[in-house]
Amino acid sequence: MKRLVTVTGPVAAAQMDGYLIEERLLDHIMIQVIDNGDGNLDITFHERDRRYLSQFSAEQLAEWLQEAMLHVEAACPLETHDGKAAWIADQIPPKARASITAMRPARQEHDLPAGLEFLRRT
């Protein structure tokens, strides 16, 4: 499962500059990476850039978003909306608690059966 994180913890969204995808055409066009919370990430262009991007075909936009996904998976630099560094991390499922618990050591002399006195702490 993938998660977007910063040094302070998980975040819901991050962004990258489109310059990394297409230097001249997408310079300062922000590509949004959104964490759905279910281990999947969505990639889309920022809403404010829709007017500029409308001059390109849907196929071209899809190709750029696919390339952006490859960059994101390869750990390209991301940032939050307030400028903090962000990256993708694998979320490790919590470990299941062991069903077997350790025995406590014997505390009194009569706790040990005959023949096991050597286990007594001195």
Secondary structure as GFF3:
##gff-version 3
##sequence-region A 1 122
A	DSSP	beta_strand	2	6	.	.	.	ID=ss1
A	DSSP	beta_strand	9	10	.	.	.	ID=ss2
A	DSSP	beta_strand	13	17	.	.	.	ID=ss3
A	DSSP	three_ten_helix	18	20	.	.	.	ID=ss4
A	DSSP	beta_strand	30	35	.	.	.	ID=ss5
A	DSSP	beta_strand	41	45	.	.	.	ID=ss6
A	DSSP	three_ten_helix	47	49	.	.	.	ID=ss7
A	DSSP	alpha_helix	50	53	.	.	.	ID=ss8
A	DSSP	alpha_helix	58	73	.	.	.	ID=ss9
A	DSSP	beta_strand	78	79	.	.	.	ID=ss10
A	DSSP	beta_strand	85	90	.	.	.	ID=ss11
A	DSSP	three_ten_helix	109	111	.	.	.	ID=ss12
A	DSSP	three_ten_helix	117	119	.	.	.	ID=ss13
###
